[in-house]
Amino acid sequence: MPAISGGEVLIRPLVINRIMDIVPVSGWQVVQQQDSGLVLLLTGARNGLTDEVLVNEISKSLAQEGARVPYIRIRHVSEIPKTASGKAPLIKAYHPS
């Protein structure tokens, strides 16, 4: 991701996983967009989880890692998309074709 200090910073999956592992949802996936923004897909959100709180937690974590915080959009979906092999990766980084 773009770094606050210029250039890029590597964000390890643990930065997101440590937040999402305790969030009351049945499934999730983070998808990095071409412009470095993030779309967070959620299924089965419960117990009063608000999108705003989740966006704030992820933003704070990314900033602590030195990343310039991108926009983060949350989409509530009925299911997390799977790959052709039937797997649903938790984090999908953008890779130009």
FENDADA-V206217 format. One record per pair of residues at least 12 apart in sequence whose C-alpha atoms are under 6 Angstrom apart, sorted by the first residue. I is the first residue (numbers start at 0). J is the second residue. Records with the same first field share a line. If there is no record, write none. Layout:
I->J  J
//
This chain:
1->66  67
2->65  66  67
3->65  66  67
23->44  45
24->43  44
25->42  43
26->41  42
27->40  41
28->40  89  90
29->90
30->91
31->92  93
32->93
33->93
36->69  70
37->71
38->71  72  73
39->73
40->74  75
41->75  76
42->75  76  77
//
